[in-house]
Amino acid sequence: MNADLVPLRAALLPGGTPAAAHAHLARTLARRAERAVVALAETGAIGPAAVPYLNRLSDHLFVLARSLNMGQDSQWEPGGND
């Protein structure tokens, strides 16, 4: 999916189509889970594959959201999106 997308030139604002907005929300939840798992991994209470898996999941959800927006992503502009 990423190969078909225009390279990023700026940060993106979450949203867009309803499906893309849901993918952005799922990415937020995956990132929150990743932070919790990192804390667990420091205690040794979780397997070593969990952190990279959640990281790749959040990456996939970001690319999915961009793909669902079909190139119509909202880019963040300093001082312009307030």
ZIPE-V584993 format. One record per residue. N is the residue number from 1. OMEGA is omega in whole degrees, 0 to 359 (999 if undefined). Layout:
((N,OMEGA) (N,OMEGA))
This chain:
((1,184) (2,181) (3,181) (4,184) (5,175) (6,179) (7,180) (8,175) (9,181) (10,175) (11,181) (12,172) (13,179) (14,179) (15,182) (16,179) (17,178) (18,180) (19,179) (20,178) (21,177) (22,177) (23,177) (24,178) (25,178) (26,177) (27,178) (28,180) (29,178) (30,178) (31,177) (32,178) (33,179) (34,179) (35,179) (36,181) (37,176) (38,178) (39,177) (40,181) (41,179) (42,178) (43,181) (44,184) (45,184) (46,181) (47,184) (48,182) (49,186) (50,183) (51,178) (52,179) (53,180) (54,177) (55,180) (56,177) (57,180) (58,175) (59,180) (60,180) (61,176) (62,180) (63,177) (64,179) (65,178) (66,180) (67,179) (68,177) (69,175) (70,176) (71,182) (72,180) (73,175) (74,180) (75,177) (76,176) (77,181) (78,180) (79,184) (80,183) (81,185) (82,999))
